[in-house]
Amino acid sequence: MRSDGLNFSRRAHLTELMDGPCSYEEFRDCLRDLEEVNRMTRAYHPTLRWLERFAGSGTKPLHIVDVGCGGGDMLRRIERWARRRGIEARLTGIDLNPYAARAAREFSSEGSSIEWVTGDAFSYRPSSPVSIVVSSLFTHHLTDHAIVDFLMWMEKTALRGWFINDLHRMRMPYYGFRALAWVMNWHRFVQHDGPVSIRRSFLRADWEDYCAAAGLRAGDVAIEEVRPARLCVARTKPQTEEP
């Protein structure tokens, strides 16, 4: 540990303001600023880059499910990506918080065809098979045990593969984000929760342990550091014809 008293060798057990009770307006305004954070930090790029491997492969539509979708900014980027690439895609966002679907609909254009679902992903029963599961800044909200369960659920559910886009637990991004959030005068939830999220996030060894506990072979999963301060976990399954 350093003289600041913070230990980055282990995940911190802290809570985030946006996970607690608040008004819809406060939650929505927090999500709006989080979208600006994601734009500034190029947070969408790792997911979109990974999805490129599915462009032009197969004749059936891709059903992409975003778990913990929040205000839906990741899926809106995926929707634009699919349209540019001429990919037929069905997009579904799932979040436990009912405010999330409401905000996502408010933020989305009238021409968007994204489906927003309120509920637990483990209980989700899609009308068509799921090709791909993605998540962004979701897994650090889970306990270690729940992360293993989530990995097992994705492996069982996603026919083509899955991608986790989350944070890398490091000291410099922690202090860097605190300063940036203050300078940008982002929502008070963002100023508090951003640094907390980094302390709740992951090292490579964490993901190696989770994947092993979920029964995944090391060679089947790619763990990649993406700057600034992202640690992504990807699983691309051998291509088979979807039912």
FISEKE-808595 format. One record per residue (C-alpha): residue number from 1; x, y, z negated; residue in one letter. Coordinates in pm, 1 decimal, padded with zeros to 6 digits. Each point is the difference from the previous one (the first is absolute). Example, Ala and Ser with C-alpha at 12.3 -4.5 7.8 and 13.67 -1.06 7.14 Angstrom:
BEGIN
@pos->1 | east->01230.0 | north->-00450.0 | up->-00780.0 | code->a
@pos->2 | east->00137.0 | north->00344.0 | up->00066.0 | code->s
This chain:
BEGIN
@pos->1 | east->00000.0 | north->00000.0 | up->00000.0 | code->m
@pos->2 | east->00105.9 | north->00357.3 | up->00063.7 | code->r
@pos->3 | east->-00010.4 | north->00290.0 | up->-00244.4 | code->s
@pos->4 | east->-00346.7 | north->00097.3 | up->00126.8 | code->d
@pos->5 | east->-00132.3 | north->-00309.9 | up->-00177.3 | code->g
@pos->6 | east->-00168.6 | north->-00144.3 | up->00309.3 | code->l
@pos->7 | east->00063.6 | north->-00363.1 | up->00091.8 | code->n
@pos->8 | east->-00030.4 | north->-00078.1 | up->00372.2 | code->f
@pos->9 | east->00112.3 | north->-00361.6 | up->-00033.2 | code->s
@pos->10 | east->-00354.5 | north->-00112.4 | up->-00081.1 | code->r
@pos->11 | east->-00350.3 | north->00102.7 | up->00101.4 | code->r
@pos->12 | east->-00149.5 | north->00252.9 | up->-00239.1 | code->a
@pos->13 | east->-00339.4 | north->-00068.2 | up->-00158.3 | code->h
@pos->14 | east->-00160.7 | north->00337.5 | up->00056.3 | code->l
@pos->15 | east->-00337.8 | north->00123.3 | up->00115.0 | code->t
@pos->16 | east->-00089.0 | north->00239.7 | up->00280.5 | code->e
@pos->17 | east->-00255.7 | north->00277.1 | up->-00029.2 | code->l
@pos->18 | east->-00175.6 | north->-00094.3 | up->00322.8 | code->m
@pos->19 | east->-00076.7 | north->-00343.0 | up->-00146.8 | code->d
@pos->20 | east->-00194.0 | north->00159.2 | up->-00285.2 | code->g
@pos->21 | east->-00340.1 | north->00170.6 | up->-00016.3 | code->p
@pos->22 | east->-00034.2 | north->00314.9 | up->00207.5 | code->c
@pos->23 | east->-00245.0 | north->00178.8 | up->00226.2 | code->s
@pos->24 | east->-00034.4 | north->-00083.6 | up->00366.5 | code->y
@pos->25 | east->00129.4 | north->00346.2 | up->00093.9 | code->e
@pos->26 | east->00315.2 | north->-00046.1 | up->-00207.6 | code->e
@pos->27 | east->00063.2 | north->-00346.4 | up->00145.2 | code->f
@pos->28 | east->-00060.2 | north->00124.5 | up->00356.0 | code->r
@pos->29 | east->00234.6 | north->00297.1 | up->-00042.8 | code->d
@pos->30 | east->00268.2 | north->-00231.5 | up->-00135.5 | code->c
@pos->31 | east->-00037.6 | north->-00226.5 | up->00305.0 | code->l
@pos->32 | east->00022.9 | north->00300.9 | up->00231.4 | code->r
@pos->33 | east->00334.6 | north->00099.9 | up->-00150.9 | code->d
@pos->34 | east->00120.5 | north->-00362.1 | up->00007.3 | code->l
@pos->35 | east->-00058.2 | north->-00000.1 | up->00373.9 | code->e
@pos->36 | east->00228.6 | north->00302.0 | up->00027.9 | code->e
@pos->37 | east->00258.9 | north->-00180.8 | up->-00211.0 | code->v
@pos->38 | east->-00017.7 | north->-00298.6 | up->00234.7 | code->n
@pos->39 | east->00039.9 | north->00220.6 | up->00307.1 | code->r
@pos->40 | east->00301.3 | north->00179.6 | up->-00144.2 | code->m
@pos->41 | east->00172.6 | north->-00321.0 | up->-00107.8 | code->t
@pos->42 | east->-00076.4 | north->-00188.8 | up->00324.6 | code->r
@pos->43 | east->-00177.0 | north->-00263.8 | up->-00207.3 | code->a
@pos->44 | east->-00203.4 | north->-00136.5 | up->00292.3 | code->y
@pos->45 | east->00299.2 | north->-00080.3 | up->00219.8 | code->h
@pos->46 | east->00104.7 | north->-00337.1 | up->-00153.0 | code->p
@pos->47 | east->-00349.8 | north->-00146.9 | up->00034.7 | code->t
@pos->48 | east->-00053.1 | north->00126.9 | up->00353.6 | code->l
@pos->49 | east->00343.9 | north->-00121.4 | up->00105.7 | code->r
@pos->50 | east->-00075.3 | north->-00349.1 | up->-00133.2 | code->w
@pos->51 | east->-00337.8 | north->-00006.3 | up->00175.9 | code->l
@pos->52 | east->00171.7 | north->00055.0 | up->00335.6 | code->e
@pos->53 | east->00085.3 | north->-00369.8 | up->00011.1 | code->r
@pos->54 | east->-00369.9 | north->-00074.6 | up->00047.6 | code->f
@pos->55 | east->-00052.4 | north->00244.1 | up->00287.2 | code->a
@pos->56 | east->-00091.9 | north->-00186.6 | up->00316.3 | code->g
@pos->57 | east->-00001.6 | north->-00339.2 | up->-00170.7 | code->s
@pos->58 | east->-00317.9 | north->-00198.9 | up->00043.6 | code->g
@pos->59 | east->-00332.6 | north->00085.8 | up->00152.0 | code->t
@pos->60 | east->-00214.3 | north->00012.0 | up->-00312.0 | code->k
@pos->61 | east->-00051.9 | north->00317.4 | up->-00206.5 | code->p
@pos->62 | east->00224.5 | north->00045.7 | up->-00301.6 | code->l
@pos->63 | east->-00191.8 | north->00018.9 | up->-00326.0 | code->h
@pos->64 | east->00220.4 | north->00208.6 | up->-00229.8 | code->i
@pos->65 | east->-00095.6 | north->00034.3 | up->-00366.2 | code->v
@pos->66 | east->00155.4 | north->00268.8 | up->-00222.0 | code->d
@pos->67 | east->-00024.9 | north->-00091.6 | up->-00370.0 | code->v
@pos->68 | east->-00002.1 | north->00290.0 | up->-00244.4 | code->g
@pos->69 | east->-00066.0 | north->00236.2 | up->00288.7 | code->c
@pos->70 | east->-00067.3 | north->00311.4 | up->-00207.5 | code->g
@pos->71 | east->-00101.3 | north->00286.7 | up->00226.8 | code->g
@pos->72 | east->00072.9 | north->-00208.4 | up->00309.1 | code->g
@pos->73 | east->00288.0 | north->00199.5 | up->00148.1 | code->d
@pos->74 | east->00200.1 | north->-00314.6 | up->00083.7 | code->m
@pos->75 | east->-00290.2 | north->-00156.2 | up->00189.0 | code->l
@pos->76 | east->-00066.5 | north->00322.2 | up->00189.4 | code->r
@pos->77 | east->00362.5 | north->-00009.9 | up->00119.1 | code->r
@pos->78 | east->-00045.2 | north->-00363.9 | up->00098.4 | code->i
@pos->79 | east->-00319.5 | north->00086.6 | up->00187.8 | code->e
@pos->80 | east->00184.1 | north->00267.2 | up->00201.1 | code->r
@pos->81 | east->00291.4 | north->-00239.4 | up->00058.8 | code->w
@pos->82 | east->-00235.8 | north->-00269.3 | up->00131.6 | code->a
@pos->83 | east->-00172.2 | north->00244.0 | up->00235.5 | code->r
@pos->84 | east->00331.3 | north->00125.1 | up->00140.0 | code->r
@pos->85 | east->00120.6 | north->-00355.0 | up->00055.1 | code->r
@pos->86 | east->-00327.9 | north->-00117.3 | up->00151.3 | code->g
@pos->87 | east->-00049.6 | north->-00254.0 | up->-00278.2 | code->i
@pos->88 | east->-00348.0 | north->-00114.5 | up->-00092.8 | code->e
@pos->89 | east->-00011.6 | north->00005.3 | up->-00377.7 | code->a
@pos->90 | east->-00255.1 | north->-00036.4 | up->-00274.3 | code->r
@pos->91 | east->00113.7 | north->00196.8 | up->-00305.5 | code->l
@pos->92 | east->-00123.9 | north->-00048.0 | up->-00355.2 | code->t
@pos->93 | east->00102.3 | north->00192.0 | up->-00311.3 | code->g
@pos->94 | east->-00068.6 | north->-00147.4 | up->-00345.0 | code->i
@pos->95 | east->00026.6 | north->00181.8 | up->-00333.9 | code->d
@pos->96 | east->-00146.1 | north->-00065.8 | up->-00343.0 | code->l
@pos->97 | east->-00066.9 | north->00367.7 | up->-00065.8 | code->n
@pos->98 | east->-00331.7 | north->00107.2 | up->00158.4 | code->p
@pos->99 | east->00137.9 | north->00351.8 | up->00037.7 | code->y
@pos->100 | east->00255.7 | north->-00136.8 | up->00247.8 | code->a
@pos->101 | east->-00252.1 | north->-00107.1 | up->00263.7 | code->a
@pos->102 | east->-00188.8 | north->00325.9 | up->-00041.4 | code->r
@pos->103 | east->00316.0 | north->00205.5 | up->00048.3 | code->a
@pos->104 | east->00119.0 | north->-00216.5 | up->00289.9 | code->a
@pos->105 | east->-00326.5 | north->00059.3 | up->00185.1 | code->r
@pos->106 | east->00025.2 | north->00372.1 | up->-00071.1 | code->e
@pos->107 | east->00357.0 | north->00016.2 | up->00130.5 | code->f
@pos->108 | east->-00064.1 | north->-00210.3 | up->00311.9 | code->s
@pos->109 | east->-00122.2 | north->00133.3 | up->00333.4 | code->s
@pos->110 | east->-00347.1 | north->-00078.9 | up->00129.9 | code->e
@pos->111 | east->00151.1 | north->-00216.0 | up->00273.1 | code->g
@pos->112 | east->00179.5 | north->-00227.3 | up->-00245.7 | code->s
@pos->113 | east->-00119.5 | north->-00360.8 | up->-00016.0 | code->s
@pos->114 | east->00183.5 | north->-00093.0 | up->-00322.3 | code->i
@pos->115 | east->-00210.5 | north->-00194.4 | up->-00250.5 | code->e
@pos->116 | east->00038.7 | north->00109.5 | up->-00361.9 | code->w
@pos->117 | east->-00078.1 | north->-00259.5 | up->-00267.7 | code->v
@pos->118 | east->-00025.7 | north->00051.4 | up->-00376.4 | code->t
@pos->119 | east->00099.7 | north->-00309.3 | up->-00194.1 | code->g
@pos->120 | east->00265.3 | north->-00250.8 | up->-00099.0 | code->d
@pos->121 | east->00203.8 | north->-00135.1 | up->00291.3 | code->a
@pos->122 | east->00000.3 | north->-00347.7 | up->-00154.1 | code->f
@pos->123 | east->-00379.6 | north->-00004.4 | up->00031.8 | code->s
@pos->124 | east->-00004.5 | north->00140.8 | up->00354.1 | code->y
@pos->125 | east->-00180.4 | north->-00224.2 | up->00247.8 | code->r
@pos->126 | east->00064.9 | north->00132.5 | up->00352.1 | code->p
@pos->127 | east->-00237.1 | north->-00073.1 | up->00286.0 | code->s
@pos->128 | east->00300.8 | north->-00072.9 | up->00223.7 | code->s
@pos->129 | east->00341.4 | north->-00149.8 | up->-00083.5 | code->p
@pos->130 | east->00265.7 | north->00237.6 | up->-00132.1 | code->v
@pos->131 | east->00302.7 | north->00029.0 | up->00227.7 | code->s
@pos->132 | east->00216.6 | north->00228.5 | up->-00212.7 | code->i
@pos->133 | east->-00005.4 | north->00134.6 | up->-00355.0 | code->v
@pos->134 | east->00184.1 | north->00320.9 | up->-00084.7 | code->v
@pos->135 | east->00029.6 | north->00202.8 | up->-00316.2 | code->s
@pos->136 | east->00166.4 | north->00331.8 | up->-00076.0 | code->s
@pos->137 | east->00083.3 | north->00123.6 | up->-00348.8 | code->l
@pos->138 | east->-00231.4 | north->-00263.1 | up->-00143.7 | code->f
@pos->139 | east->00205.9 | north->-00277.6 | up->-00155.4 | code->t
@pos->140 | east->00170.8 | north->00218.2 | up->-00261.5 | code->h
@pos->141 | east->-00344.7 | north->00040.6 | up->-00159.3 | code->h
@pos->142 | east->-00009.4 | north->-00377.5 | up->-00066.6 | code->l
@pos->143 | east->00147.9 | north->-00212.6 | up->-00274.8 | code->t
@pos->144 | east->00274.3 | north->-00244.8 | up->00092.2 | code->d
@pos->145 | east->-00246.2 | north->-00289.1 | up->-00020.3 | code->h
@pos->146 | east->-00252.8 | north->00180.2 | up->00219.1 | code->a
@pos->147 | east->00269.4 | north->00070.3 | up->00259.7 | code->i
@pos->148 | east->00071.8 | north->-00372.8 | up->00030.7 | code->v
@pos->149 | east->-00374.0 | north->-00065.1 | up->00036.8 | code->d
@pos->150 | east->-00018.5 | north->00269.8 | up->00267.7 | code->f
@pos->151 | east->00287.8 | north->-00154.5 | up->00194.8 | code->l
@pos->152 | east->-00170.4 | north->-00338.8 | up->-00011.0 | code->m
@pos->153 | east->-00330.8 | north->00153.9 | up->00112.6 | code->w
@pos->154 | east->00163.0 | north->00179.8 | up->00292.3 | code->m
@pos->155 | east->00185.3 | north->-00312.0 | up->00107.3 | code->e
@pos->156 | east->-00326.9 | north->-00193.3 | up->-00001.3 | code->k
@pos->157 | east->-00211.9 | north->00275.4 | up->00158.7 | code->t
@pos->158 | east->00215.1 | north->00161.8 | up->00270.0 | code->a
@pos->159 | east->00036.3 | north->-00216.1 | up->00311.2 | code->l
@pos->160 | east->00275.6 | north->00204.7 | up->00164.6 | code->r
@pos->161 | east->00183.8 | north->00153.1 | up->-00293.7 | code->g
@pos->162 | east->00001.5 | north->00263.6 | up->-00270.3 | code->w
@pos->163 | east->00193.6 | north->00311.5 | up->-00095.5 | code->f
@pos->164 | east->00051.9 | north->00172.9 | up->-00334.4 | code->i
@pos->165 | east->00115.0 | north->00362.6 | up->00008.4 | code->n
@pos->166 | east->00091.5 | north->00118.9 | up->-00347.9 | code->d
@pos->167 | east->00261.0 | north->00188.4 | up->-00198.7 | code->l
@pos->168 | east->00359.6 | north->-00071.7 | up->-00095.0 | code->h
@pos->169 | east->00071.2 | north->00047.4 | up->-00370.1 | code->r
@pos->170 | east->00295.4 | north->00238.3 | up->-00002.1 | code->m
@pos->171 | east->00109.8 | north->00295.0 | up->-00209.7 | code->r
@pos->172 | east->00069.6 | north->00253.0 | up->00276.2 | code->m
@pos->173 | east->-00343.9 | north->-00026.4 | up->00169.7 | code->p
@pos->174 | east->-00159.8 | north->00028.8 | up->-00343.4 | code->y
@pos->175 | east->00156.5 | north->00338.0 | up->-00069.1 | code->y
@pos->176 | east->-00015.8 | north->00106.3 | up->00362.8 | code->g
@pos->177 | east->-00374.3 | north->-00055.8 | up->00015.7 | code->f
@pos->178 | east->-00058.4 | north->00182.9 | up->-00327.2 | code->r
@pos->179 | east->00173.2 | north->00305.1 | up->00144.3 | code->a
@pos->180 | east->-00173.5 | north->-00020.8 | up->00338.2 | code->l
@pos->181 | east->-00346.4 | north->-00041.4 | up->-00151.8 | code->a
@pos->182 | east->00055.5 | north->00306.0 | up->-00217.8 | code->w
@pos->183 | east->00126.7 | north->00211.4 | up->00290.5 | code->v
@pos->184 | east->-00292.8 | north->-00107.1 | up->00221.0 | code->m
@pos->185 | east->-00247.3 | north->00059.6 | up->-00283.5 | code->n
@pos->186 | east->-00174.4 | north->-00329.0 | up->00070.7 | code->w
@pos->187 | east->-00298.5 | north->-00119.5 | up->-00200.1 | code->h
@pos->188 | east->00074.4 | north->-00059.7 | up->-00367.2 | code->r
@pos->189 | east->-00071.9 | north->-00371.3 | up->00048.8 | code->f
@pos->190 | east->00266.3 | north->-00016.3 | up->00271.0 | code->v
@pos->191 | east->00254.6 | north->00187.5 | up->-00211.7 | code->q
@pos->192 | east->-00054.4 | north->-00244.5 | up->-00284.4 | code->h
@pos->193 | east->-00068.0 | north->-00324.7 | up->00188.7 | code->d
@pos->194 | east->00272.6 | north->00023.4 | up->00265.0 | code->g
@pos->195 | east->00294.1 | north->-00036.4 | up->-00241.3 | code->p
@pos->196 | east->-00196.8 | north->-00253.2 | up->-00204.9 | code->v
@pos->197 | east->-00060.6 | north->-00204.1 | up->00315.8 | code->s
@pos->198 | east->00373.3 | north->-00014.3 | up->00068.6 | code->i
@pos->199 | east->00065.7 | north->-00126.5 | up->-00352.4 | code->r
@pos->200 | east->-00274.3 | north->-00263.4 | up->00044.8 | code->r
@pos->201 | east->00138.7 | north->-00114.9 | up->00334.6 | code->s
@pos->202 | east->00258.7 | north->-00253.0 | up->00108.5 | code->f
@pos->203 | east->00352.0 | north->-00117.8 | up->00064.0 | code->l
@pos->204 | east->00088.0 | north->-00263.0 | up->00259.9 | code->r
@pos->205 | east->00047.1 | north->-00259.3 | up->-00273.6 | code->a
@pos->206 | east->-00356.3 | north->00059.3 | up->-00119.5 | code->d
@pos->207 | east->-00142.4 | north->-00085.3 | up->00341.6 | code->w
@pos->208 | east->00224.6 | north->-00302.4 | up->00032.4 | code->e
@pos->209 | east->-00137.0 | north->-00130.8 | up->-00330.5 | code->d
@pos->210 | east->-00362.0 | north->00073.8 | up->00091.9 | code->y
@pos->211 | east->00029.9 | north->-00170.5 | up->00337.9 | code->c
@pos->212 | east->00163.2 | north->-00306.2 | up->-00152.3 | code->a
@pos->213 | east->-00275.5 | north->-00019.4 | up->-00263.0 | code->a
@pos->214 | east->-00259.0 | north->00020.4 | up->00280.3 | code->a
@pos->215 | east->00157.9 | north->-00297.9 | up->00174.7 | code->g
@pos->216 | east->00145.8 | north->00199.5 | up->00288.3 | code->l
@pos->217 | east->00333.1 | north->-00104.4 | up->00144.7 | code->r
@pos->218 | east->00269.8 | north->00267.0 | up->00002.3 | code->a
@pos->219 | east->00053.1 | north->-00036.6 | up->00374.5 | code->g
@pos->220 | east->-00365.6 | north->00069.6 | up->00076.6 | code->d
@pos->221 | east->-00011.3 | north->00340.4 | up->-00170.5 | code->v
@pos->222 | east->00194.7 | north->00316.4 | up->00089.2 | code->a
@pos->223 | east->00072.3 | north->00256.6 | up->-00272.5 | code->i
@pos->224 | east->00124.0 | north->00332.4 | up->00134.7 | code->e
@pos->225 | east->00097.8 | north->00330.4 | up->-00156.5 | code->e
@pos->226 | east->-00132.1 | north->00292.6 | up->00203.5 | code->v
@pos->227 | east->00108.3 | north->00349.5 | up->-00096.3 | code->r
@pos->228 | east->-00117.7 | north->00202.5 | up->-00171.4 | code->p
@pos->229 | east->-00076.9 | north->-00228.5 | up->-00292.5 | code->a
@pos->230 | east->-00207.5 | north->-00270.8 | up->00171.2 | code->r
@pos->231 | east->00039.4 | north->-00373.6 | up->-00051.3 | code->l
@pos->232 | east->-00204.2 | north->-00201.4 | up->00248.7 | code->c
@pos->233 | east->-00081.3 | north->-00370.8 | up->00006.5 | code->v
@pos->234 | east->-00104.1 | north->-00165.0 | up->00326.3 | code->a
@pos->235 | east->-00122.8 | north->-00341.6 | up->00101.9 | code->r
@pos->236 | east->-00046.3 | north->-00080.3 | up->00368.1 | code->t
@pos->237 | east->-00153.0 | north->-00340.4 | up->00060.9 | code->k
@pos->238 | east->00073.6 | north->-00214.6 | up->00305.7 | code->p
@pos->239 | east->-00247.9 | north->00093.7 | up->00269.2 | code->q
@pos->240 | east->-00298.0 | north->-00229.0 | up->00033.9 | code->t
@pos->241 | east->-00333.3 | north->00050.4 | up->00172.7 | code->e
@pos->242 | east->-00246.5 | north->00159.3 | up->-00239.7 | code->e
@pos->243 | east->-00334.5 | north->-00175.3 | up->-00044.2 | code->p
